[in-house]
Amino acid sequence: MTLDVESTMALAEDEPAVATFLEEHGGRVDHSDVAVEDGIRWVSLHPRAEPQECFVARLAWSIYPHRPPSIAFCDGVGGPTNVMGAWPRIPGYRAPNDICMPFTAEGFALHPDWANGPNGWRPSPNPYLRVVTQLQDDLDYRCTGRCK
Amino acid sequence: MTAAAVGPHPDLIKAIVSFSFSEKPPFDKLFTGETTAGTVLTEAMVYFEAQPEPGHDYYLTHDRERVQNSATLGSLRHHDHELTFRMVKEIPQG
């Protein structure tokens, strides 16, 4: 799916803050020219307790910033998403399929009731940063290792 | 008079709290070193209009460590008079 021009521009505008946050936490964001148009980003993250471990999350935005991204962990940047060992063990992260929490497309699809109330998707401020922050916090405070 | 005593508020610590769910700029306020992180969290939640609700706990982090509400600002700071926190909202899982 190709991202529309407005979404592409909005995503690019919000990305520097994400890159800064990731750098501060030892991570990084990657994309290819094709992936930019497709709204896909690969985010490399390191848990605080095990900084030598690296988890790569694939974020696929359909409409930015108005829809949550589809998120899956993959076996390296551009790698497959169906590898158990690529996923962290975190409650709500259902390796190797999806993340059932109110910051992913998959979570909202399974729980339409989340759309309203405190769990509803917020298009501002900078949801790209909020999603990446959520992933980092989950790795830092809720992760119990790597799936096998 | 020691160098540390020079200045308008030598015993106060500036707590700065950011919250990724809010449009507002970070909360910042001067507190004494005896103030607990729980007090800072409570004031930050009021500032950010974050409502306590079932399944939505809030906590502070500092230097990538979760801060216990009972910790005092004096115990968290090292040499400077400023502490930067992130307020984290725990969200539910499906």
gemmi code that builds the backbone of each chain (N, CA, C; Angstrom):
import gemmi

chains = {
    "A": [
        ("MET", (0.855, -1.192, 0.000), (0.000, 0.000, 0.000), (0.896, 1.249, 0.000)),
        ("THR", (0.609, 2.161, -0.922), (1.394, 3.384, -0.989), (0.781, 4.443, -0.092)),
        ("LEU", (1.636, 5.081, 0.674), (1.175, 6.139, 1.575), (0.840, 7.392, 0.757)),
        ("ASP", (-0.243, 8.076, 1.113), (-0.567, 9.303, 0.388), (0.461, 10.389, 0.731)),
        ("VAL", (0.459, 11.438, -0.075), (1.490, 12.467, 0.048), (1.436, 13.145, 1.415)),
        ("GLU", (0.242, 13.469, 1.864), (0.113, 14.137, 3.175), (0.670, 13.270, 4.286)),
        ("SER", (0.348, 11.989, 4.247), (0.849, 11.069, 5.273), (2.368, 10.957, 5.209)),
        ("THR", (2.884, 10.877, 3.988), (4.339, 10.762, 3.823), (5.041, 11.973, 4.413)),
        ("MET", (4.482, 13.158, 4.158), (5.096, 14.386, 4.668), (4.986, 14.470, 6.188)),
        ("ALA", (3.821, 14.104, 6.708), (3.616, 14.161, 8.157), (4.538, 13.180, 8.880)),
        ("LEU", (4.696, 12.005, 8.271), (5.572, 10.992, 8.873), (7.025, 11.489, 8.876)),
        ("ALA", (7.427, 12.083, 7.768), (8.799, 12.608, 7.678), (9.017, 13.739, 8.680)),
        ("GLU", (7.982, 14.529, 8.896), (8.094, 15.653, 9.832), (8.271, 15.158, 11.266)),
        ("ASP", (7.618, 14.058, 11.592), (7.688, 13.535, 12.965), (8.898, 12.642, 13.204)),
        ("GLU", (9.548, 12.208, 12.138), (10.604, 11.211, 12.288), (11.858, 11.681, 13.030)),
        ("PRO", (12.294, 12.937, 12.863), (13.514, 13.340, 13.577), (13.430, 13.140, 15.093)),
        ("ALA", (12.293, 13.424, 15.678), (12.141, 13.224, 17.129), (12.265, 11.744, 17.480)),
        ("VAL", (11.768, 10.903, 16.598), (11.869, 9.454, 16.816), (13.329, 9.015, 16.737)),
        ("ALA", (14.024, 9.525, 15.723), (15.448, 9.165, 15.560), (16.254, 9.605, 16.777)),
        ("THR", (15.957, 10.791, 17.285), (16.667, 11.292, 18.469), (16.390, 10.402, 19.674)),
        ("PHE", (15.113, 10.073, 19.876), (14.746, 9.203, 21.000), (15.471, 7.861, 20.896)),
        ("LEU", (15.477, 7.290, 19.700), (16.115, 5.985, 19.530), (17.618, 6.060, 19.775)),
        ("GLU", (18.236, 7.120, 19.274), (19.681, 7.283, 19.506), (19.983, 7.345, 20.996)),
        ("GLU", (19.139, 8.039, 21.734), (19.344, 8.157, 23.182), (19.209, 6.807, 23.877)),
        ("HIS", (18.543, 5.875, 23.227), (18.324, 4.553, 23.815), (19.102, 3.465, 23.074)),
        ("GLY", (20.087, 3.887, 22.294), (20.949, 2.923, 21.603), (20.335, 2.303, 20.368)),
        ("GLY", (19.203, 2.815, 19.917), (18.522, 2.224, 18.763), (18.635, 3.080, 17.521)),
        ("ARG", (17.863, 2.716, 16.503), (17.891, 3.474, 15.251), (16.645, 3.160, 14.433)),
        ("VAL", (16.412, 4.006, 13.432), (15.309, 3.749, 12.504), (15.902, 3.551, 11.120)),
        ("ASP", (15.391, 2.580, 10.390), (15.855, 2.294, 9.031), (14.676, 2.291, 8.075)),
        ("HIS", (14.969, 2.661, 6.833), (13.966, 2.518, 5.777), (14.670, 2.543, 4.439)),
        ("SER", (13.984, 2.032, 3.445), (14.516, 2.119, 2.080), (13.669, 3.132, 1.324)),
        ("ASP", (14.113, 3.514, 0.128), (13.338, 4.474, -0.664), (11.935, 3.947, -0.945)),
        ("VAL", (11.852, 2.666, -1.244), (10.540, 2.074, -1.519), (9.703, 2.052, -0.251)),
        ("ALA", (10.338, 1.692, 0.865), (9.607, 1.585, 2.121), (9.060, 2.937, 2.570)),
        ("VAL", (9.777, 4.016, 2.266), (9.288, 5.342, 2.637), (7.931, 5.586, 2.008)),
        ("GLU", (7.828, 5.276, 0.713), (6.553, 5.472, 0.021), (5.483, 4.528, 0.554)),
        ("ASP", (5.904, 3.384, 1.039), (4.944, 2.418, 1.556), (4.619, 2.651, 3.032)),
        ("GLY", (5.228, 3.649, 3.632), (4.949, 3.931, 5.037), (5.542, 2.911, 5.976)),
        ("ILE", (6.601, 2.241, 5.543), (7.214, 1.198, 6.378), (8.518, 1.706, 6.992)),
        ("ARG", (8.670, 1.428, 8.266), (9.899, 1.764, 8.969), (10.335, 0.545, 9.784)),
        ("TRP", (11.636, 0.357, 9.875), (12.166, -0.678, 10.763), (12.865, 0.010, 11.923)),
        ("VAL", (12.471, -0.345, 13.102), (12.998, 0.314, 14.293), (13.781, -0.710, 15.106)),
        ("SER", (15.060, -0.437, 15.302), (15.903, -1.333, 16.106), (15.931, -0.844, 17.542)),
        ("LEU", (15.628, -1.750, 18.460), (15.486, -1.391, 19.873), (16.310, -2.326, 20.748)),
        ("HIS", (16.822, -1.783, 21.839), (17.612, -2.570, 22.781), (17.000, -2.453, 24.176)),
        ("PRO", (16.720, -3.582, 24.823), (16.191, -3.511, 26.192), (17.240, -2.958, 27.148)),
        ("ARG", (16.787, -2.202, 28.108), (17.697, -1.607, 29.096), (18.512, -2.680, 29.821)),
        ("ALA", (17.853, -3.773, 30.207), (18.528, -4.796, 31.007), (19.516, -5.620, 30.192)),
        ("GLU", (19.284, -5.698, 28.876), (20.168, -6.503, 28.025), (20.490, -5.711, 26.766)),
        ("PRO", (21.352, -4.702, 26.908), (21.609, -3.810, 25.762), (22.258, -4.501, 24.564)),
        ("GLN", (22.817, -5.692, 24.784), (23.418, -6.407, 23.649), (22.344, -7.048, 22.774)),
        ("GLU", (21.145, -7.211, 23.310), (20.034, -7.773, 22.541), (19.455, -6.703, 21.619)),
        ("CYS", (19.073, -7.089, 20.423), (18.458, -6.139, 19.488), (17.162, -6.735, 18.937)),
        ("PHE", (16.104, -5.982, 19.044), (14.824, -6.381, 18.465), (14.474, -5.377, 17.367)),
        ("VAL", (14.061, -5.900, 16.232), (13.715, -5.023, 15.106), (12.205, -5.083, 14.882)),
        ("ALA", (11.558, -3.942, 15.050), (10.111, -3.860, 14.835), (9.842, -3.239, 13.467)),
        ("ARG", (8.893, -3.836, 12.763), (8.480, -3.305, 11.454), (7.172, -2.551, 11.662)),
        ("LEU", (7.205, -1.260, 11.417), (6.014, -0.427, 11.553), (5.494, -0.106, 10.155)),
        ("ALA", (4.255, -0.430, 9.893), (3.651, -0.145, 8.583), (2.466, 0.797, 8.784)),
        ("TRP", (2.656, 2.042, 8.339), (1.596, 3.050, 8.487), (0.738, 3.056, 7.232)),
        ("SER", (-0.573, 3.112, 7.389), (-1.474, 3.185, 6.234), (-1.904, 4.626, 5.971)),
        ("ILE", (-2.303, 5.323, 7.020), (-2.657, 6.743, 6.950), (-2.060, 7.390, 8.188)),
        ("TYR", (-1.199, 8.369, 7.962), (-0.525, 8.997, 9.099), (-0.959, 10.453, 9.226)),
        ("PRO", (-1.287, 10.917, 10.427), (-1.193, 10.250, 11.733), (-2.515, 9.677, 12.241)),
        ("HIS", (-3.481, 9.470, 11.325), (-4.848, 9.190, 11.787), (-5.150, 7.725, 12.054)),
        ("ARG", (-4.256, 6.826, 11.675), (-4.474, 5.395, 11.937), (-3.244, 4.805, 12.622)),
        ("PRO", (-3.449, 3.850, 13.522), (-2.289, 3.202, 14.153), (-1.565, 2.312, 13.146)),
        ("PRO", (-0.295, 2.068, 13.369), (0.464, 1.219, 12.440), (0.252, -0.265, 12.713)),
        ("SER", (0.450, -1.050, 11.677), (0.576, -2.490, 11.859), (2.007, -2.735, 12.325)),
        ("ILE", (2.160, -3.511, 13.387), (3.509, -3.724, 13.933), (3.800, -5.213, 14.066)),
        ("ALA", (4.983, -5.581, 13.653), (5.466, -6.949, 13.857), (6.977, -6.889, 14.056)),
        ("PHE", (7.495, -7.840, 14.767), (8.954, -7.918, 14.911), (9.501, -8.819, 13.808)),
        ("CYS", (10.663, -8.467, 13.325), (11.208, -9.244, 12.215), (12.662, -9.630, 12.464)),
        ("ASP", (13.071, -10.614, 11.675), (14.417, -11.167, 11.807), (15.393, -10.268, 11.058)),
        ("GLY", (15.721, -9.132, 11.641), (16.594, -8.156, 10.999), (15.810, -7.198, 10.123)),
        ("VAL", (16.433, -6.085, 9.769), (15.789, -5.078, 8.923), (15.434, -5.706, 7.578)),
        ("GLY", (14.148, -5.650, 7.231), (13.680, -6.222, 5.978), (13.437, -7.719, 6.041)),
        ("GLY", (13.677, -8.319, 7.203), (13.537, -9.762, 7.341), (12.100, -10.201, 7.567)),
        ("PRO", (11.871, -11.516, 7.605), (10.519, -12.049, 7.798), (9.996, -11.760, 9.215)),
        ("THR", (8.670, -11.699, 9.324), (8.056, -11.358, 10.615), (7.514, -12.582, 11.348)),
        ("ASN", (7.656, -13.746, 10.730), (7.054, -14.933, 11.349), (8.068, -15.794, 12.099)),
        ("VAL", (9.116, -15.163, 12.574), (10.165, -15.894, 13.287), (9.988, -15.679, 14.786)),
        ("MET", (9.702, -16.753, 15.492), (9.446, -16.638, 16.941), (10.582, -15.924, 17.670)),
        ("GLY", (11.803, -16.299, 17.333), (12.962, -15.760, 18.035), (13.206, -14.275, 17.803)),
        ("ALA", (12.475, -13.695, 16.873), (12.630, -12.251, 16.617), (11.783, -11.416, 17.565)),
        ("TRP", (10.906, -12.092, 18.286), (9.947, -11.365, 19.134), (10.368, -11.360, 20.607)),
        ("PRO", (10.136, -10.248, 21.270), (10.371, -10.214, 22.718), (9.180, -10.851, 23.439)),
        ("ARG", (9.453, -11.379, 24.619), (8.387, -11.963, 25.429), (7.803, -10.865, 26.319)),
        ("ILE", (6.652, -10.362, 25.923), (5.995, -9.257, 26.631), (4.493, -9.533, 26.634)),
        ("PRO", (3.821, -9.360, 27.768), (2.368, -9.557, 27.776), (1.679, -8.691, 26.714)),
        ("GLY", (0.806, -9.321, 25.925), (0.117, -8.594, 24.864), (0.812, -8.702, 23.507)),
        ("TYR", (2.067, -9.127, 23.511), (2.806, -9.340, 22.263), (2.649, -10.813, 21.921)),
        ("ARG", (1.920, -11.104, 20.850), (1.557, -12.477, 20.546), (2.432, -13.008, 19.397)),
        ("ALA", (3.638, -13.385, 19.761), (4.613, -13.857, 18.769), (4.106, -15.118, 18.091)),
        ("PRO", (4.344, -15.276, 16.793), (4.950, -14.297, 15.877), (3.881, -13.578, 15.047)),
        ("ASN", (2.759, -13.264, 15.683), (1.633, -12.746, 14.898), (1.406, -11.234, 15.022)),
        ("ASP", (1.126, -10.784, 16.239), (0.750, -9.383, 16.368), (0.929, -8.892, 17.800)),
        ("ILE", (0.622, -7.631, 17.983), (0.622, -7.019, 19.313), (-0.799, -6.577, 19.588)),
        ("CYS", (-1.402, -7.183, 20.599), (-2.796, -6.874, 20.889), (-2.856, -5.838, 22.008)),
        ("MET", (-2.525, -4.614, 21.663), (-2.559, -3.496, 22.601), (-3.032, -2.253, 21.842)),
        ("PRO", (-3.548, -1.262, 22.576), (-4.141, -0.110, 21.886), (-3.139, 0.899, 21.332)),
        ("PHE", (-2.164, 0.388, 20.575), (-1.330, 1.279, 19.772), (-0.986, 0.637, 18.424)),
        ("THR", (-1.690, -0.473, 18.122), (-1.434, -1.156, 16.845), (-2.737, -1.326, 16.059)),
        ("ALA", (-2.596, -1.426, 14.749), (-3.764, -1.676, 13.897), (-4.424, -2.991, 14.294)),
        ("GLU", (-3.581, -3.983, 14.625), (-4.116, -5.298, 14.975), (-4.925, -5.244, 16.273)),
        ("GLY", (-4.422, -4.484, 17.240), (-5.127, -4.363, 18.520), (-6.485, -3.709, 18.363)),
        ("PHE", (-6.532, -2.634, 17.598), (-7.813, -1.942, 17.411), (-8.778, -2.766, 16.561)),
        ("ALA", (-8.246, -3.580, 15.646), (-9.119, -4.423, 14.835), (-9.792, -5.493, 15.691)),
        ("LEU", (-9.064, -6.001, 16.669), (-9.616, -7.036, 17.540), (-10.490, -6.460, 18.653)),
        ("HIS", (-10.257, -5.206, 18.999), (-10.996, -4.575, 20.100), (-11.583, -3.245, 19.640)),
        ("PRO", (-12.665, -3.291, 18.870), (-13.283, -2.045, 18.396), (-13.686, -1.123, 19.553)),
        ("ASP", (-13.932, -1.722, 20.710), (-14.321, -0.918, 21.880), (-13.198, 0.015, 22.335)),
        ("TRP", (-11.966, -0.286, 21.931), (-10.852, 0.577, 22.327), (-10.896, 1.940, 21.614)),
        ("ALA", (-11.640, 1.998, 20.525), (-11.629, 3.228, 19.716), (-12.131, 4.434, 20.508)),
        ("ASN", (-13.014, 4.170, 21.451), (-13.557, 5.269, 22.251), (-13.026, 5.174, 23.678)),
        ("GLY", (-12.952, 6.309, 24.324), (-12.485, 6.311, 25.704), (-10.993, 6.468, 25.813)),
        ("PRO", (-10.439, 6.100, 26.968), (-9.025, 6.379, 27.240), (-8.048, 5.616, 26.355)),
        ("ASN", (-8.506, 4.525, 25.713), (-7.605, 3.753, 24.861), (-7.640, 4.192, 23.402)),
        ("GLY", (-8.468, 5.167, 23.094), (-8.626, 5.572, 21.700), (-7.326, 6.072, 21.080)),
        ("TRP", (-7.214, 5.887, 19.767), (-6.027, 6.333, 19.037), (-5.991, 7.858, 18.993)),
        ("ARG", (-4.854, 8.441, 19.296), (-4.700, 9.895, 19.268), (-3.740, 10.282, 18.138)),
        ("PRO", (-4.226, 11.075, 17.201), (-3.362, 11.457, 16.081), (-2.321, 12.510, 16.430)),
        ("SER", (-2.375, 13.034, 17.635), (-1.355, 14.000, 18.055), (-1.179, 13.897, 19.571)),
        ("PRO", (-0.033, 14.313, 20.113), (1.143, 14.780, 19.386), (2.012, 13.599, 18.959)),
        ("ASN", (2.617, 13.717, 17.805), (3.583, 12.769, 17.256), (3.317, 11.300, 17.643)),
        ("PRO", (2.313, 10.685, 17.037), (2.023, 9.290, 17.390), (3.136, 8.311, 17.021)),
        ("TYR", (3.929, 8.667, 16.029), (5.092, 7.835, 15.661), (6.019, 7.729, 16.878)),
        ("LEU", (6.312, 8.857, 17.503), (7.173, 8.855, 18.695), (6.496, 8.127, 19.853)),
        ("ARG", (5.185, 8.316, 19.984), (4.482, 7.671, 21.094), (4.530, 6.138, 20.950)),
        ("VAL", (4.361, 5.653, 19.719), (4.403, 4.204, 19.484), (5.802, 3.656, 19.775)),
        ("VAL", (6.812, 4.349, 19.284), (8.186, 3.877, 19.507), (8.531, 3.943, 21.001)),
        ("THR", (8.066, 4.983, 21.667), (8.282, 5.089, 23.114), (7.605, 3.926, 23.837)),
        ("GLN", (6.408, 3.569, 23.388), (5.688, 2.444, 24.001), (6.478, 1.143, 23.815)),
        ("LEU", (6.984, 0.926, 22.617), (7.777, -0.279, 22.357), (9.018, -0.311, 23.257)),
        ("GLN", (9.696, 0.844, 23.354), (10.907, 0.905, 24.190), (10.566, 0.681, 25.664)),
        ("ASP", (9.491, 1.300, 26.133), (9.090, 1.111, 27.534), (8.739, -0.350, 27.805)),
        ("ASP", (8.048, -0.971, 26.870), (7.692, -2.383, 27.057), (8.952, -3.251, 27.122)),
        ("LEU", (9.918, -2.949, 26.285), (11.177, -3.703, 26.332), (11.938, -3.435, 27.631)),
        ("ASP", (11.871, -2.205, 28.105), (12.638, -1.837, 29.306), (11.995, -2.342, 30.592)),
        ("TYR", (10.669, -2.333, 30.652), (10.008, -2.570, 31.940), (9.118, -3.819, 31.988)),
        ("ARG", (8.791, -4.410, 30.826), (7.854, -5.532, 30.845), (8.398, -6.776, 30.147)),
        ("CYS", (9.539, -6.665, 29.537), (10.074, -7.780, 28.752), (10.766, -8.797, 29.660)),
        ("THR", (10.509, -10.063, 29.392), (11.149, -11.128, 30.177), (12.048, -11.994, 29.298)),
        ("GLY", (12.504, -11.442, 28.205), (13.436, -12.182, 27.358), (12.952, -12.305, 25.930)),
        ("ARG", (13.603, -13.191, 25.219), (13.293, -13.397, 23.799), (12.451, -14.656, 23.654)),
        ("CYS", (11.490, -14.638, 22.758), (10.669, -15.824, 22.514), (11.512, -16.919, 21.868)),
        ("LYS", (11.097, -18.156, 22.089), (11.821, -19.293, 21.501), (10.859, -20.151, 20.707)),
    ],
    "B": [
        ("MET", (29.904, 31.370, 54.028), (28.869, 30.810, 53.157), (29.525, 29.915, 52.092)),
        ("THR", (28.990, 28.721, 51.922), (29.562, 27.815, 50.925), (29.046, 28.181, 49.538)),
        ("ALA", (29.773, 27.652, 48.565), (29.348, 27.921, 47.185), (27.958, 27.367, 46.933)),
        ("ALA", (27.670, 26.215, 47.578), (26.368, 25.596, 47.331), (25.228, 26.450, 47.862)),
        ("ALA", (25.545, 27.291, 48.872), (24.480, 28.088, 49.460), (24.198, 29.357, 48.649)),
        ("VAL", (25.080, 29.642, 47.704), (24.878, 30.832, 46.893), (23.798, 30.543, 45.861)),
        ("GLY", (22.873, 31.448, 45.700), (21.801, 31.241, 44.728), (20.467, 31.420, 45.386)),
        ("PRO", (19.456, 31.633, 44.585), (18.145, 31.956, 45.130), (17.475, 30.787, 45.867)),
        ("HIS", (17.654, 29.564, 45.372), (16.986, 28.405, 45.985), (17.960, 27.234, 46.043)),
        ("PRO", (18.969, 27.309, 46.905), (20.019, 26.283, 46.885), (19.523, 24.893, 47.229)),
        ("ASP", (18.428, 24.773, 47.957), (17.980, 23.448, 48.378), (16.856, 22.893, 47.506)),
        ("LEU", (16.485, 23.632, 46.517), (15.363, 23.185, 45.696), (15.840, 22.454, 44.444)),
        ("ILE", (15.017, 21.534, 44.003), (15.327, 20.740, 42.809), (14.216, 20.968, 41.791)),
        ("LYS", (14.633, 21.228, 40.588), (13.648, 21.427, 39.527), (13.305, 20.075, 38.911)),
        ("ALA", (12.043, 19.686, 39.014), (11.583, 18.443, 38.399), (10.915, 18.778, 37.077)),
        ("ILE", (11.347, 18.110, 36.033), (10.771, 18.307, 34.701), (10.177, 16.977, 34.256)),
        ("VAL", (8.887, 16.996, 33.906), (8.206, 15.757, 33.534), (7.593, 15.918, 32.142)),
        ("SER", (7.941, 15.009, 31.236), (7.311, 15.014, 29.912), (6.346, 13.832, 29.817)),
        ("PHE", (5.368, 13.972, 28.931), (4.341, 12.932, 28.787), (3.943, 12.856, 27.320)),
        ("SER", (4.185, 11.712, 26.716), (4.028, 11.596, 25.265), (2.580, 11.641, 24.799)),
        ("PHE", (1.634, 11.504, 25.703), (0.227, 11.534, 25.313), (-0.336, 12.953, 25.296)),
        ("SER", (0.423, 13.912, 25.762), (-0.118, 15.263, 25.933), (0.474, 16.257, 24.944)),
        ("GLU", (-0.363, 17.200, 24.550), (0.092, 18.298, 23.688), (0.851, 19.340, 24.499)),
        ("LYS", (0.696, 19.295, 25.809), (1.272, 20.349, 26.646), (2.802, 20.236, 26.726)),
        ("PRO", (3.465, 21.355, 26.931), (4.904, 21.290, 27.172), (5.169, 20.584, 28.494)),
        ("PRO", (6.406, 20.168, 28.723), (6.689, 19.439, 29.970), (6.305, 20.230, 31.219)),
        ("PHE", (5.883, 19.473, 32.218), (5.601, 20.040, 33.534), (6.940, 20.345, 34.196)),
        ("ASP", (7.069, 21.501, 34.813), (8.277, 21.731, 35.609), (7.949, 22.578, 36.830)),
        ("LYS", (8.593, 22.222, 37.915), (8.322, 22.885, 39.189), (9.481, 22.626, 40.144)),
        ("LEU", (9.697, 23.585, 41.031), (10.734, 23.425, 42.051), (10.161, 22.691, 43.259)),
        ("PHE", (10.927, 21.726, 43.753), (10.526, 20.966, 44.938), (11.723, 20.883, 45.891)),
        ("THR", (11.424, 20.586, 47.124), (12.509, 20.323, 48.074), (13.035, 18.908, 47.854)),
        ("GLY", (14.212, 18.649, 48.362), (14.814, 17.331, 48.199), (14.058, 16.234, 48.921)),
        ("GLU", (13.254, 16.619, 49.906), (12.486, 15.610, 50.656), (11.202, 15.210, 49.935)),
        ("THR", (10.852, 15.927, 48.902), (9.624, 15.609, 48.166), (9.746, 14.245, 47.508)),
        ("THR", (8.682, 13.465, 47.556), (8.737, 12.136, 46.933), (8.340, 12.210, 45.462)),
        ("ALA", (8.784, 11.191, 44.741), (8.416, 11.097, 43.325), (6.904, 10.961, 43.175)),
        ("GLY", (6.273, 10.339, 44.170), (4.820, 10.198, 44.125), (4.119, 11.543, 44.106)),
        ("THR", (4.665, 12.495, 44.863), (4.081, 13.839, 44.875), (4.252, 14.502, 43.512)),
        ("VAL", (5.435, 14.342, 42.934), (5.687, 14.908, 41.605), (4.744, 14.278, 40.580)),
        ("LEU", (4.584, 12.958, 40.687), (3.695, 12.254, 39.752), (2.267, 12.780, 39.877)),
        ("THR", (1.818, 12.938, 41.103), (0.445, 13.420, 41.315), (0.255, 14.806, 40.698)),
        ("GLU", (1.208, 15.681, 40.919), (1.087, 17.038, 40.369), (1.193, 17.032, 38.844)),
        ("ALA", (2.052, 16.162, 38.335), (2.194, 16.074, 36.879), (0.912, 15.536, 36.245)),
        ("MET", (0.289, 14.574, 36.903), (-0.963, 14.026, 36.364), (-2.042, 15.106, 36.318)),
        ("VAL", (-2.092, 15.941, 37.337), (-3.066, 17.046, 37.339), (-2.754, 17.993, 36.185)),
        ("TYR", (-1.488, 18.327, 36.038), (-1.077, 19.252, 34.976), (-1.439, 18.697, 33.598)),
        ("PHE", (-1.177, 17.406, 33.389), (-1.437, 16.802, 32.077), (-2.898, 16.346, 31.929)),
        ("GLU", (-3.683, 16.553, 32.979), (-5.090, 16.146, 32.975), (-5.220, 14.648, 32.715)),
        ("ALA", (-4.336, 13.886, 33.306), (-4.366, 12.429, 33.191), (-5.236, 11.877, 34.316)),
        ("GLN", (-6.302, 11.239, 33.945), (-7.248, 10.730, 34.932), (-6.873, 9.311, 35.351)),
        ("PRO", (-6.774, 9.068, 36.658), (-6.552, 7.678, 37.093), (-7.789, 6.839, 36.759)),
        ("GLU", (-7.578, 5.756, 36.063), (-8.685, 4.866, 35.693), (-8.229, 3.430, 35.859)),
        ("PRO", (-9.183, 2.515, 36.063), (-8.802, 1.103, 36.169), (-8.049, 0.651, 34.918)),
        ("GLY", (-6.945, -0.030, 35.120), (-6.160, -0.527, 33.995), (-5.208, 0.494, 33.408)),
        ("HIS", (-5.165, 1.686, 33.985), (-4.267, 2.720, 33.472), (-3.430, 3.283, 34.609)),
        ("ASP", (-2.389, 2.582, 34.971), (-1.486, 3.101, 35.986), (-0.494, 4.061, 35.349)),
        ("TYR", (-0.030, 4.977, 36.150), (0.979, 5.919, 35.693), (2.196, 5.802, 36.609)),
        ("TYR", (3.363, 5.996, 36.041), (4.570, 6.025, 36.852), (5.611, 6.904, 36.172)),
        ("LEU", (6.643, 7.240, 36.932), (7.723, 8.070, 36.397), (8.937, 7.204, 36.092)),
        ("THR", (9.675, 7.613, 35.063), (10.963, 6.981, 34.809), (12.029, 8.072, 34.800)),
        ("HIS", (13.242, 7.659, 35.157), (14.374, 8.585, 35.162), (15.611, 7.779, 34.798)),
        ("ASP", (16.342, 8.231, 33.803), (17.518, 7.481, 33.324), (17.164, 6.026, 33.022)),
        ("ARG", (16.020, 5.807, 32.408), (15.548, 4.477, 31.999), (15.294, 3.541, 33.177)),
        ("GLU", (15.104, 4.118, 34.351), (14.742, 3.305, 35.508), (13.347, 3.727, 35.947)),
        ("ARG", (12.528, 2.744, 36.296), (11.230, 3.064, 36.866), (11.449, 3.608, 38.272)),
        ("VAL", (10.844, 4.738, 38.571), (11.049, 5.398, 39.853), (9.934, 4.988, 40.818)),
        ("GLN", (10.341, 4.546, 41.982), (9.355, 4.210, 43.013), (8.749, 5.497, 43.550)),
        ("ASN", (7.457, 5.465, 43.812), (6.788, 6.679, 44.299), (7.354, 7.153, 45.634)),
        ("SER", (7.939, 6.244, 46.395), (8.460, 6.614, 47.710), (9.849, 7.257, 47.647)),
        ("ALA", (10.490, 7.201, 46.488), (11.841, 7.768, 46.369), (11.788, 9.290, 46.491)),
        ("THR", (12.748, 9.851, 47.204), (12.789, 11.317, 47.315), (13.630, 11.896, 46.182)),
        ("LEU", (13.329, 13.130, 45.847), (14.092, 13.775, 44.776), (15.556, 13.900, 45.177)),
        ("GLY", (15.787, 14.121, 46.465), (17.160, 14.231, 46.939), (17.954, 12.968, 46.722)),
        ("SER", (17.294, 11.821, 46.801), (17.996, 10.550, 46.606), (18.234, 10.267, 45.126)),
        ("LEU", (17.490, 10.902, 44.266), (17.607, 10.632, 42.829), (18.623, 11.524, 42.133)),
        ("ARG", (18.756, 12.738, 42.647), (19.666, 13.655, 41.965), (21.115, 13.315, 42.340)),
        ("HIS", (22.015, 13.688, 41.483), (23.420, 13.446, 41.771), (24.075, 14.752, 42.221)),
        ("HIS", (24.350, 15.635, 41.273), (24.974, 16.898, 41.662), (24.178, 18.108, 41.192)),
        ("ASP", (23.369, 17.898, 40.178), (22.680, 19.061, 39.625), (21.362, 19.309, 40.365)),
        ("HIS", (20.751, 20.413, 40.016), (19.520, 20.815, 40.681), (18.318, 20.616, 39.777)),
        ("GLU", (18.453, 19.673, 38.867), (17.374, 19.431, 37.916), (17.232, 17.934, 37.691)),
        ("LEU", (16.011, 17.468, 37.695), (15.747, 16.057, 37.430), (14.737, 15.962, 36.294)),
        ("THR", (15.054, 15.144, 35.312), (14.154, 14.984, 34.169), (13.484, 13.617, 34.248)),
        ("PHE", (12.170, 13.641, 34.162), (11.398, 12.396, 34.222), (10.552, 12.254, 32.960)),
        ("ARG", (10.166, 11.019, 32.691), (9.094, 10.769, 31.725), (7.945, 10.155, 32.495)),
        ("MET", (6.750, 10.612, 32.234), (5.572, 9.989, 32.831), (5.077, 8.928, 31.851)),
        ("VAL", (4.908, 7.713, 32.358), (4.529, 6.593, 31.512), (3.119, 6.138, 31.892)),
        ("LYS", (2.329, 5.931, 30.858), (0.972, 5.428, 31.064), (0.944, 3.944, 30.704)),
        ("GLU", (0.555, 3.127, 31.633), (0.437, 1.694, 31.352), (-0.874, 1.464, 30.631)),
        ("ILE", (-0.809, 0.814, 29.498), (-2.031, 0.568, 28.733), (-2.367, -0.915, 28.765)),
        ("PRO", (-3.630, -1.252, 28.537), (-4.032, -2.656, 28.687), (-3.600, -3.514, 27.503)),
        ("GLN", (-3.654, -4.802, 27.688), (-3.403, -5.748, 26.604), (-4.688, -6.492, 26.311)),
        ("GLY", (-4.824, -6.931, 25.089), (-6.049, -7.633, 24.697), (-6.020, -9.080, 25.075)),
    ],
}
model = gemmi.Model(1)
for chain_id, residues in chains.items():
    chain = gemmi.Chain(chain_id)
    for i, (resn, *xyz) in enumerate(residues, 1):
        res = gemmi.Residue()
        res.name, res.seqid = resn, gemmi.SeqId(i, " ")
        for name, pos in zip(("N", "CA", "C"), xyz):
            atom = gemmi.Atom()
            atom.name, atom.element = name, gemmi.Element(name[0])
            atom.pos, atom.b_iso = gemmi.Position(*pos), 0.0
            res.add_atom(atom)
        chain.add_residue(res)
    model.add_chain(chain)
structure = gemmi.Structure()
structure.add_model(model)
structure.setup_entities()
